[in-house]
Amino acid sequence: MKKVIGTIVTAIIALIIGLVVGSKFLSNRESDAVQAVASGHYTVKARWSWTSLDVSGDTWTLDGKRKYNVVATGRNMVVLQEEKKDTVTTYKVLKANKKIDLYTITDKGITKKVQATLNVK
């Protein structure tokens, strides 16, 4: 009888430890993705005509006109959908100090050249 109770107690303790460690791991993953491009105002140096970016939660506004919604994030990755169109673009996000580099991810892989560099205003 004591053996059964000991096994049950051990299983409950293992379950509690698993839940605590698992929830900590998930919260760290979410914060890593969100912190990659935090809410704020950025100047943009890009291969195209972007000059500024405003990030507010899950909404990116380019040059005060074009709005994109963040539809998914992952570790060092963000997926954007243009608000009035069905176009979806996936970017790899690399952060170094106050500079954030964006690389496009396509079906052929990740671009070798930086597509845009964000700097905190």
Beta strands, then each sheet from edge to edge (+ up, - down):
strand 1: 40-46
strand 2: 52-56
strand 3: 59-62
strand 4: 66-74
strand 5: 77-82
strand 6: 88-96
strand 7: 99-106
strand 8: 109-110
strand 9: 116-120
sheet 1: 8+ 7- 6+ 5- 4+ 3- 2+ 1- 9+
end
